[in-house]
Amino acid sequence: MPDWTYHPFRRIAATLLGERRSQLAALRLLAKVGSLPGGGRIVACGLGHRHPPRRLAGRVAGVSVHVRLGAVVPPKVAHDAIRALPLLGAGVIEIGPVHPEDVPTVRKAVAGRRIPVIARASPEARAAVAQHVDAVVAGDFVHPHTISQAAQALADPSTVVMATTATLIREGPGWFARVIDAATPAGGKPHRAWVWGALLGVGMIVAGLAAVAITLGPLLLWYDRDYLGVSAVDHHLAHFLQHDRISLAGTMIAIGVLYTGLSQGIRRGHLWAREALSASGWLGFPTLFYFVGTGFVDVLHLAATVTLFPFFLLATRRRGGRRRTPLPDGPERQRRRALVGQLLLVITGLGIAVGGAVVSVVGLTTVFVPSDLTYLHTTGQALQAANPRLLPFIAHDRAGFGGALISAGVGIALLSAWGWRRGESWVWWTLTLAAISGFGCALTVHGEIGYTDLGHLAPAYAGLALTIVALALARPYLCARRPIP
């Protein structure tokens, strides 16, 4: 997995070299976020997301570590490095060189540490610093220059691999996760959980297509008409309902595409794929209970959720599966361009999730934004007076769309953050097809009904533009072909 934080975070490694004091802010920020409640998990998931196999555990200078992988840092940045780098995958931190005047700094830095810290000290400082660290070393560890060299070195149970400042400058802090991934052995049998994930994805796609067919056909089903007490609605209002429901249907199809793609990741043995599916689903399925706030129960929505939820549980209940050996990173220029694309897609996914949260709040409170009422040529009070059940009915569609956006956005962000590996073309196609269905449905229906307010559509246009650029930059990297044996 390339490190999409490479460009901003190469400053961290430069800071470790002491090139510019201002660049230390990035490392301090990472350490600060990691110290907040839940912040460590956010950093670890977003930037590291590592699952080191047991074979990478061992002992460093007589001290047990969960992974024989670490970093060498100077005393002046040890405090922040000890709190930040473990979140990215480091299993041990070496502070060095330590001289007598550095001992107070080391003592403060190691307080409250969560992983072993060793020190490389001068003869004059060894006795003093030994009281504060887990071990004092005099020898040297392996300092590889490439990911493959590091992975090969870790194959020896007695070898410890340490990232130097030069390595962090060149590779970025994602180096830890990439080494762990490369050092994890391939092989094994695919677990059948991927089948349930694929069925879940296909079920979501079918549900989304059915929603499109209903919206373009009768629009109101029998339970809709019974709830509203009418057999039809005003032509202009019908268009507005169509725009909400087609947008929701497109997002459902996009989620289905994401889940189908992630099921392939599960099939290939990627633990992150299961966790991405789990995170997206646990945020998406509970939005069924939005009806508590809107007061309207959509029978088909309820039926689809009840039908698909068992598939979701079966798809995420177990880990394991077959892995393929990852391809080398390839040409540096290609990798750098892919990193930019990865960053753009993570930003897009997070933006969609935040937008979904906003839409959910609007749906559960005011129901409309100003541009909605401008399009409808009416007010919320007038609609309420015309039919007291009309606002709860519209609110359900609006809030449900927001919930779907949250689920889709999280899925996109995690797939982009965790799945960026050279040659994994399924990642590129999953994101491409999800973008086509999600953005395509939303923008098309807005154009068809004449709801073209630029302020209203600006987030969608921005997301589409970022996605197109990101996929174009990443395609050569993600879709690189494996050499024929």
N, C-alpha and C positions, 0 to 999 in steps of 0.2 A: 504494500500500500504506500504510494508516494505521500509525502507530507505536504498537504495543501497550505500549511503554515510556514513553508520553507522561506518564502520571500520576507514576510514580516519577522519571522523568528530566527532568521540567520543572524539577526542583530544580537540575539541572546548569546550565541556562541562567540560572536565578536566581543561581547561584553566579558565573557570568560577570559578572553585574551587581554582585557583591559584597554581596548582601543579607544572607546569613548564612554564617559561616565553616563551620559544621558541614555545610552542604550540599555542600561541595567533596568530601566523601568519595565521593559517587557517581561523579564524574568521575575521581577518583583510582583507584577500583576498576576502572572500565572500562579505564583506561590500564594498570593493573597486570596485569589478565587478558590484555590484548592483548600484553604484553611476554613472557608465558610461552610456551614451545614449543607451537605449535599454537593458542595462545589468540587470536591475531589472526584466524585463520580462523574460529574459533568465533564471535567477536564480529561479524565481517563477515557471516557467514552468518546468524546469529541475528537481528541487528539491522539490518544494512544490505543485504546481498546485492544488490549493484549490478553491472550489466554495462553501463557507459557506452559508447554507440556512438562510433566514431571521429570522427564529426562534432562531438562535444562537446569534443574535444581542442583545444588551441591554445596561445597564449602569454599570460602575465600579466606585465606589466612587463618584457617581453623574455625571460622564462623559460618554457620549455616545460612544460606540464602535461597530464596525461592526461584531465582534465575541467575545464572552466572554471567550477568551482563550489567555493566555499570558505566560510570563516567568519572573522569578526572577533572577536578575543579580546584582553582586556587583558593586560599583561605578567605579572601575578601568577598567572594560571592557564594561561599559555602552555605550560609544561612538560607538563602533563597533556593539554591540548587537542591539542597536536601529536602525541601518541601515541594519543589516543582517537578524535578526530573523523575522521581518514583511514580508520579501519576502518568508519565509517558511510557513507563516500562522498565526503568532502571531498577535493578535489584540490589545494588550496592553503590555507594559513593566513596570515592577516594579523594581526600584532601591533600594537596601537596604542591610544592614542597612546603613543609611547616618548619619555621625557625622559632627560636625562643620567644621573640616578640609577637608571634602569631598565636600562641597558645590561648590567651584570653578570647581571641576572636573565635577560635575553634570551639572552645568551651561553650560559648553562647550559641554557636551555630548548631551544635549537635543536641541541644536540649529539646526533648520532645520528639526526637526522630522516630520514624516508623520502619526504617530499614537499616541494616548495618552500615556503619561508617568506619572506614579505615583511614589511616593517615600515613603518609610518606614523610618522615621527619628527619631532620638533620641529627647527628649524634648528640648535640647539645640539647635538643628539644624532645628526644624520645621519651625520657622518663616522665616529663611533665605532661606531655600530650597523651600518654598511654592511660592516664587516669580518666580520660573523658571519651575516648573512642573505643570501638570494639576490638581493634587490633592495630598494631603498628607494623608496617612492612618495610622491607629493605630491597626486595627484588622487584622485578618488573612483570607486568601482565602483557597479554597479547593486545596490540593496537593495530587492528586491520584497517586497510584503506577502502575496502569495498564491502557491500552487503554479503556477497558470496563468500568472501574470505572470512568474515565474522561467523557466518553460518557453518562453514566447514570447521573452523576452530572449535566451535561449541560442541561438535560431534565427539570430541575427547572429553570425558567426564571430569578430567582434572584441569581443564583449561578455563581461564577466566578472561573474558573479553571486555575491554574498557574503551569507551569513546574518548578520544582526545578532543581538545578544543578545535583543532583543525578539522576533525571528522564532523563535529557538530556544525561548523561553518559551512562545510561542503554539502552535508546531507540534511541538516535540520534536525530538530528533536524527534521527528517521526522515524528516525533511524532505529530506535529501540523496537518499535512495533514491526518494522520491516525485517529486522534481523530475526526476531522471534518467529515471524511468519515463514521466512526462508528456512529456518532451522527446524520447523515442525515437519516431521516425516509425512510423506504422501502415502496413499494407499488406504486400505480398509473398504468396507462395504457400505453402500448408501443406505441410510435408514429410511424406512417407509414413511416417516413424518413428512418428507417432501411431497409425497402423493397427496396427503391431506392439505398441504399448503397450496398445491396446484389446483385442487378441487375448490378450495376457498377462493382463490383468485378467479377461476373460471366462473364460479357462482356469482361473484361480485360483478363480473363483466356482463353476465346474462341478466342480472338484476338491473344494471344500468341501462342495457339495451331495452329491456322491458319497460323501464320508466320513460325512455325516449318514445317508444311506440305508443304508450298510453297518453303521453303529453301531446303528441302530434295527432292523436286520434280523438278519443272522447274527452280527454283532459280530466273531466270529473267522473269518478267511479261512483257506484251506488252508495257507498258509505260517505263519500264526499257530499253527494246531493242530499242524503238524509241529514247530515250534520248541518249543512247550510240551509236546508229547507227550500232549495231551489233546484231547478233542472238545468239551468244554464246561467252564465254570468255575462256581464257586459263585454263587448268585443275588445275594448281597450284593456280591461282588467284581465281578460283571458290571455292576452299577449304578455301581460306582466307576470301572470302565474306561469306561463310557458317559459319565460326567461329564467325564473327561479328554478323550475323543475328540470329544464334541460341542462342548466349549469350544474345542478346537483347530480344529474345522471352522468354527465361527462366526468365529474370528479369520482363518482363510483366506478366508472370504467377505468379511470386512471389508477385508482386504488387496486382494482382487480389485476391490472397489468403489473403493478408493483409487487403484489403478493405472488403472482405467478412467477415473476422474475426471481424474487427472493426465495421461492421454493427451489429454484435451480441452484441457488447458493447453498441452501440447506442440503440438497442432494450432493453437492460437491464438498460437503464437510466444513463449510465456513460457519463457525459458531456465531459470528457477528450477524449473519443473515437471519438466523433464528431470533436473535435478540432485537434486530431491527423490525422484524415482523411482529414480535411480541409488543414492542413499544408502540408501534402504530396501531395495532389492534386494540390494546388496552385503553388507548385514548379515543378510538373511534367507536367501538361497540357501546360503551356507556352513554353515548349521546342519544341513544334510543330513549333515555329517560328525560330528554328535553320536554316530552309531552306533559310532564308534571308542571312545567312552567307555562306551556302554551295552552294546555287544556284540550288539545285535539290529538286523538290516537289514529295514526295512519295504519290501517290493517295490513296492507302489503309490506310496509316498512317493518312492522312487528314480525310478520311471518318470515320475511327474508332474514332478519336478525336471528330469530330463533332457529332457523334452518342452518345458517352458516356458522353460528358461534361454536357448535361442537367441532366443526372442521378446524376452526382456529385453535381450540384447545388441543386437539390431536396433533396439529402441525407444530406447536410450540412446547410440547410437554417434555421432549427429550432432546439431548444433544447427540452429536456424533455424525459419522458419515465418511464418505470417501473424499480425499483431498488430491489435488493435482499439484505437482511442483510448479511454483510460480515462475514466470518468465523473468529474465533479467530486465533491468530498467530500460535498456536500449539506449538509443542516442540521447545525449543530454538535452539538446534543444527540444526534442520531442517530449521528454519528461517535463521540462520546465513549462512548456505550453499546456500540457495536461494538468499541471498543478494549478495554473490560473483557471482552467476550466472547472476543476474540482472545487476551488474556492467559490467561484460564481454560482455553482449549483448548490453548494451548502447554504450560501446566502439566500438563494432563491427558495430552497425548501423551508428555511427558517422564516422567511418572509411570508410564505404561503400559510404556515402554521399560525403566525401572529395575526395575519389577516383573517384566518378562520376563527380565531378567538374573538376578534372584534366583531365579525359578522354574527357569531353566536350571541354575544352580549346584546347587539342591536336587535336580533330576532327575539330575544327573551325579554326585552324592555320596550324600546320605542318602536320596534318593528321596521320602520322606514328610515331611510336617510333622505336628506332634502331633495336629491336628484330623483328619487323614486316618486315623490309627490309631484314634482315638476312634470315628470313623464305622465303621471296619471291625471294631471290637471284637477287635483282634489286635495283634501286634507284628511288626516287620520280621523278627526272628529266626524267628518261627513261620512266616511266609510263605516265608522262605528254606529252612527245614527241610521244608516241604510240597512245594516245587518250586524247585530252585536257579535255574531260568531265569525264574521269575515276576518277580523284582525287576528284572532287565535289561529285560524286556518292558514293565513299567510305567514304568521309567525312560525308555525311548525316547519314550513318549507324553508324559510330563511334561516332559522336556527339549525335545522338539519344540514343545510348546505355548509354552514360554518363548521359544524362538527366534522363533516367529511373533509373539509379543507385542512383542519388540524391533523387528521389522520394521514392524509396524503402528504402534507408538508413535512411531517416528522419522518415518514417513510423515505421521501426524496432526500432529505438532509442526511439521514443515517446511511442510506445506500451510497450516497456520494462521499460521505466522510470515511466510511469503512471499506467500501468495495473497490477502491481505485487501484487496480492491479493490471499491469500490462498483459494484454492478450485476453482479458475477460470481456469479450465482446457482448455477452449477455447483459452486462451492466449498461453498456451504451444503448443497446436496443430497448431495454426495459425503460430507461429514462426517456428515450426518444418517443416510444409509443405512448407512454404515460403523458408526455407533454402534448402530443398530437390530440389525444382524446380529451384531456382536461382543458387546455387553452382553446382547442379547436371548437368544442361544443359551446363554451362560454362566449367566445367572440362571435361565432357564427349566429347564435340566436339573438344576441344583442343587435347585430346588424340587420337581421331579418325583421325584427319588430320595430326598428327605428330608435332603439334606446342607445344612442351613441354619444352620450355625455362624456366628454374627454376626462373630466375629473373622476367620474365613476369608473371608467375603464383604464385609467392610467396605471394602477397596480398590475392589471393583467397584461397590458402592453409591455411594461417594464420587465415582468417575469418572463414573458415570451422572448423578449430581446436577449436577456441574460442567458436564458436556456439555449437559444440558437448559437450564440457566441461560444458558450461553454462546451456544447456538444461538438461544434466544429473544431475547437482547439483540442479536445480530448480524443477525437475519433482515431487518429493514427496510433495513439498509445493504447487505448482500450481495445481496439480492433486489430492489433498486431497479430499476425499469424504465427502459430507455432511451427518451428522447423520440422520438416518431414524426416523421421528417423532413417 
